[in-house]
Amino acid sequence: MPIHDWQFWVATIVMLAAIWVLKIVLLPKKKGTKTTLTVGGKPVGKKSKPNSDDCGCS
């Protein structure tokens, strides 16, 4: 390997940059979707009113 040649290092940097660009273009990006946790169709974590008849035990 001609590691003392400047052209080797230029070609190596260009190759690594090309791989990096291809990785960005070709690999899918992770897109997360935030959802709320529900139990029985009602969101969890919401405090119920103190005088409510619904005990949440159905």
C-alpha positions as CSV (number, residue, x, y, z in Angstrom):
1,M,0.0,0.0,0.0
2,P,1.4,3.4,-0.9
3,I,0.6,5.1,2.3
4,H,3.3,7.7,1.8
5,D,1.7,8.9,-1.5
6,W,-0.6,12.0,-1.2
7,Q,-2.8,10.6,-4.0
8,F,-3.6,7.6,-1.9
9,W,-4.9,9.7,0.9
10,V,-6.9,11.9,-1.5
11,A,-8.5,8.9,-3.1
12,T,-9.2,7.4,0.3
13,I,-11.0,10.5,1.5
14,V,-13.0,10.8,-1.7
15,M,-14.0,7.1,-1.3
16,L,-15.1,7.5,2.3
17,A,-17.1,10.6,1.4
18,A,-18.8,8.8,-1.4
19,I,-19.7,5.9,1.0
20,W,-21.1,8.4,3.5
21,V,-23.2,10.1,0.9
22,L,-24.6,6.8,-0.4
23,K,-25.4,5.7,3.2
24,I,-27.4,8.9,3.7
25,V,-29.3,8.6,0.4
26,L,-30.0,4.9,0.3
27,L,-30.7,3.9,3.9
28,P,-34.1,4.8,5.3
29,K,-34.4,7.3,8.1
30,K,-36.0,6.2,11.3
31,K,-39.2,8.1,11.8
32,G,-40.9,7.5,15.1
33,T,-44.6,8.1,15.7
34,K,-45.6,9.1,19.2
35,T,-48.8,7.5,20.4
36,T,-50.7,7.7,23.7
37,L,-51.3,4.6,25.9
38,T,-55.0,3.8,26.2
39,V,-56.9,1.3,28.2
40,G,-60.4,0.6,27.2
41,G,-60.3,3.6,24.8
42,K,-59.4,6.1,27.5
43,P,-56.0,7.7,27.8
44,V,-53.9,6.4,30.7
45,G,-52.4,9.0,33.1
46,K,-55.3,11.4,33.1
47,K,-56.6,12.0,36.5
48,S,-60.3,11.4,36.9
49,K,-62.5,13.8,38.8
50,P,-62.8,13.0,42.5
51,N,-66.7,12.9,42.4
52,S,-66.9,10.7,39.3
53,D,-69.0,7.6,39.4
54,D,-66.7,5.9,37.0
55,C,-64.2,3.8,39.0
56,G,-62.4,2.5,35.9
57,C,-62.9,-1.1,36.9
58,S,-65.0,-2.3,34.0
